[in-house]
């Protein structure tokens, strides 16, 4: 049930502030607000921005003689980035999986395809060489020299190991540190996925969500580029259930 008499858009704002990291490392302060995102009067370094708006609210009575309401609240989450603004996001020691005999046929893949790979490790020890390939079809037979060579495909994020390493490192955890460069549409897509992941994994346990229950993703839509304002926009729509929204019980 709701634990505070605050509006639901403020509750969702607090939750996302608690769970999302700012990809713009050059600023301080908040960038997630319970409103449509400001655009016209902000400089380039103020982006990206996320706005949360309630677009619909309906309810059913909990019973014939019960005045409490079981609410359905629909949110629009707008993610806005500015043309020409780039953000480098480092993912440290991302868990890619456990080495097994089928690793090169059922390949390890980065969650988000990086622009550069700093290292790939087995059980915490780095492979000596990491080689970038354009596509999987460009994969070769990586050399095995000491700690071996690993290839990765820029188009898909798949990895390719030397057969000797596959055998000798069987059962070991494979991790990687990498950097992804985000700009425009790609930055919107990335942040939309972070919003969706935060709601999916955190709504049951994160107390900042304060009684918004049973989230349903309605849509995740990229909006055409705005030439006049130079912005990219992606809109994620969610429905939540709640008791007596904005009032508490």
C-alpha positions as CSV (number, residue, x, y, z in Angstrom):
1,X,0.0,0.0,0.0
2,X,1.1,3.6,-0.4
3,X,3.2,4.8,2.5
4,X,3.1,8.5,1.9
5,X,0.6,11.0,0.7
6,X,2.5,12.1,-2.3
7,X,1.6,12.0,-6.0
8,X,2.6,8.8,-7.9
9,X,4.8,10.7,-10.4
10,X,6.9,11.9,-7.5
11,X,7.2,8.3,-6.2
12,X,8.3,7.0,-9.6
13,X,10.8,9.9,-9.9
14,X,12.3,9.1,-6.5
15,X,12.6,5.4,-7.5
16,X,14.4,6.1,-10.8
17,X,16.7,8.6,-9.1
18,X,17.6,5.9,-6.7
19,X,18.3,3.3,-9.4
20,X,19.8,5.1,-12.4
21,X,23.3,6.4,-12.9
22,X,23.9,9.6,-14.8
23,X,25.8,8.9,-18.0
24,X,26.8,12.6,-18.1
25,X,29.9,12.7,-15.8
26,X,30.4,16.4,-16.4
27,X,27.5,17.6,-14.3
28,X,26.1,17.4,-10.8
29,X,22.5,17.5,-9.6
30,X,19.4,15.8,-10.7
31,X,18.2,15.2,-14.3
32,X,15.0,13.1,-13.6
33,X,11.9,15.1,-12.8
34,X,8.1,14.6,-12.4
35,X,7.2,16.7,-15.5
36,X,7.9,16.9,-19.2
37,X,11.6,17.4,-19.7
38,X,12.8,21.0,-20.2
39,X,14.5,21.5,-23.6
40,X,14.5,25.0,-25.1
41,X,16.3,26.9,-22.3
42,X,19.0,24.4,-21.4
43,X,22.5,24.1,-22.6
44,X,24.0,21.0,-24.2
45,X,25.7,19.9,-21.0
46,X,22.3,19.7,-19.2
47,X,21.4,16.5,-21.2
48,X,20.2,13.8,-21.1
49,X,17.0,14.4,-19.2
50,X,14.1,12.2,-18.1
51,X,10.6,13.4,-17.4
52,X,7.8,11.4,-15.7
53,X,4.2,12.3,-16.3
54,X,0.9,10.7,-15.3
55,X,-1.2,10.4,-18.4
56,X,-4.1,8.4,-17.0
57,X,-5.5,7.3,-13.7
58,X,-8.6,5.0,-13.1
59,X,-9.8,2.9,-10.2
60,X,-12.2,0.2,-9.0
61,X,-13.8,0.0,-5.6
62,X,-12.4,-2.7,-3.3
63,X,-15.9,-3.7,-2.3
64,X,-19.6,-2.6,-2.2
65,X,-19.2,-1.1,1.2
66,X,-15.5,-0.1,0.9
67,X,-14.5,3.4,-0.1
68,X,-10.9,2.4,-0.8
69,X,-9.8,2.3,-4.4
70,X,-7.6,-0.1,-6.4
71,X,-6.0,2.2,-8.8
72,X,-4.5,1.8,-12.3
73,X,-2.0,4.6,-13.1
74,X,-0.4,5.1,-16.5
75,X,2.9,6.8,-16.7
76,X,4.8,8.4,-19.7
77,X,8.6,8.4,-19.2
78,X,10.3,10.7,-21.7
79,X,14.0,10.3,-22.3
80,X,15.7,13.2,-24.2
81,X,19.2,13.5,-25.5
82,X,20.9,16.3,-27.5
83,X,22.4,15.9,-30.9
84,X,26.2,15.9,-30.9
85,X,26.6,15.1,-27.2
86,X,28.6,11.9,-26.5
87,X,28.9,10.0,-23.3
88,X,31.5,7.3,-22.5
89,X,30.1,4.7,-20.0
90,X,32.5,2.2,-18.5
91,X,31.3,-1.2,-17.4
92,X,33.8,-2.8,-15.0
93,X,34.1,-6.6,-14.7
94,X,30.8,-7.4,-16.5
95,X,29.9,-11.0,-15.9
96,X,29.8,-12.7,-19.4
97,X,29.3,-16.3,-18.3
98,X,31.2,-19.4,-17.3
99,X,33.7,-21.1,-19.7
100,X,32.5,-24.4,-21.2
101,X,33.2,-26.6,-24.1
102,X,30.3,-25.0,-26.1
103,X,31.4,-21.4,-25.6
104,X,32.4,-20.8,-29.3
105,X,29.2,-22.3,-30.7
106,X,26.9,-20.7,-28.1
107,X,28.9,-17.5,-27.8
108,X,29.4,-15.2,-24.9
109,X,27.9,-11.8,-25.7
110,X,28.2,-8.3,-24.1
111,X,24.9,-7.0,-22.7
112,X,25.5,-3.7,-24.6
113,X,28.0,-3.9,-27.5
114,X,31.0,-1.8,-26.5
115,X,33.1,0.6,-28.6
116,X,36.3,-0.5,-26.9
117,X,37.2,-3.4,-24.7
118,X,39.7,-2.8,-22.0
119,X,40.2,-6.4,-20.9
120,X,38.7,-9.9,-20.9
121,X,39.5,-12.1,-17.9
122,X,39.2,-15.7,-16.9
123,X,38.8,-16.2,-13.1
124,X,40.2,-12.7,-12.7
125,X,43.3,-13.1,-14.9
126,X,43.5,-11.1,-18.2
127,X,43.9,-12.7,-21.6
128,X,47.0,-11.2,-23.2
129,X,45.4,-9.9,-26.3
130,X,41.9,-8.7,-27.2
131,X,41.3,-8.3,-30.9
132,X,38.4,-6.4,-32.5
133,X,36.7,-7.8,-35.5
134,X,33.8,-6.2,-37.6
135,X,31.5,-9.3,-37.7
136,X,31.4,-12.9,-36.6
137,X,32.3,-14.0,-40.1
138,X,35.7,-12.2,-39.6
139,X,36.6,-14.5,-36.7
140,X,39.7,-16.6,-37.1
141,X,41.4,-19.2,-34.9
142,X,42.8,-17.0,-32.1
143,X,46.5,-17.6,-31.2
144,X,47.2,-19.2,-27.8
145,X,50.3,-17.6,-26.4
146,X,50.5,-17.8,-22.6
147,X,47.2,-16.3,-21.6
148,X,45.8,-16.4,-25.1
149,X,44.0,-14.2,-27.5
150,X,40.3,-13.4,-27.6
151,X,38.4,-11.9,-30.5
152,X,35.2,-9.8,-30.2
153,X,32.7,-8.7,-32.9
154,X,31.8,-5.0,-33.0
155,X,28.5,-5.7,-34.8
156,X,27.1,-8.1,-32.3
157,X,29.4,-8.2,-29.2
158,X,30.1,-11.9,-29.5
159,X,33.4,-13.4,-28.3
160,X,35.7,-16.0,-29.8
161,X,38.3,-18.0,-27.8
162,X,41.2,-20.3,-28.7
163,X,40.3,-24.0,-28.2
164,X,43.2,-24.5,-25.8
165,X,41.8,-21.7,-23.6
166,X,38.3,-23.1,-23.8
167,X,39.6,-26.4,-22.4
168,X,42.1,-25.1,-19.8
169,X,39.7,-22.5,-18.4
170,X,36.6,-24.7,-18.3
171,X,34.4,-23.8,-15.4
172,X,36.0,-20.4,-14.9
173,X,34.1,-17.1,-14.8
174,X,34.6,-14.8,-17.8
175,X,34.4,-11.1,-17.2
176,X,35.2,-7.9,-19.1
177,X,35.8,-4.2,-18.6
178,X,34.6,-2.2,-21.6
179,X,33.5,1.3,-22.7
180,X,30.4,2.1,-24.7
181,X,30.0,5.5,-26.4
182,X,26.5,6.8,-26.3
183,X,25.1,9.5,-28.6
184,X,21.6,10.6,-29.8
185,X,19.3,7.7,-30.5
186,X,21.7,5.2,-29.0
187,X,21.8,7.1,-25.7
188,X,18.0,7.2,-25.6
189,X,17.8,3.5,-26.2
190,X,20.4,2.8,-23.5
191,X,18.6,4.9,-20.9
192,X,15.2,3.4,-21.8
193,X,16.6,-0.1,-21.2
194,X,18.0,1.0,-17.9
195,X,14.6,2.4,-16.9
196,X,12.9,-0.8,-17.9
197,X,15.5,-3.0,-16.1
198,X,15.2,-0.9,-12.9
199,X,11.5,-1.3,-12.7
200,X,11.5,-5.0,-13.6
201,X,14.1,-5.9,-11.0
202,X,13.4,-3.4,-8.3
203,X,9.6,-2.9,-7.9
204,X,9.2,-5.7,-5.3
205,X,12.1,-4.7,-3.0
206,X,13.0,-1.0,-3.4
207,X,11.1,1.0,-0.8
208,X,11.4,4.2,-2.7
209,X,8.7,2.9,-5.1
210,X,6.4,3.4,-2.1
211,X,3.4,1.2,-3.0
212,X,3.3,1.3,-6.8
213,X,2.7,-2.4,-7.7
214,X,2.6,-4.9,-10.5
215,X,4.2,-2.8,-13.3
216,X,3.2,-3.6,-16.9
217,X,5.3,-2.2,-19.8
218,X,2.8,-0.8,-22.3
219,X,5.2,0.6,-24.9
220,X,8.8,1.6,-25.7
221,X,8.7,4.0,-28.6
222,X,11.5,6.1,-30.3
223,X,10.2,9.5,-31.4
224,X,11.4,11.0,-34.7
225,X,14.4,13.4,-34.4
226,X,13.4,17.0,-33.8
227,X,15.4,19.1,-36.3
228,X,14.4,22.4,-34.8
229,X,15.4,21.6,-31.2
230,X,18.2,19.1,-32.1
231,X,16.9,16.5,-29.7
232,X,16.3,12.7,-29.8
233,X,13.4,11.4,-27.7
234,X,12.3,7.9,-26.5
235,X,9.0,7.3,-24.6
236,X,8.5,4.4,-22.3
237,X,4.9,3.9,-21.1
238,X,4.1,1.9,-17.9
239,X,1.0,1.0,-15.9
240,X,1.2,0.4,-12.2
241,X,-1.4,-0.6,-9.6
242,X,-1.8,1.2,-6.2
243,X,-4.2,1.7,-3.3
244,X,-5.7,5.2,-3.0
245,X,-3.1,6.9,-5.1
246,X,-1.8,10.1,-3.6
247,X,-3.7,9.6,-0.3
248,X,-2.2,6.6,1.5
249,X,-4.5,4.2,3.3
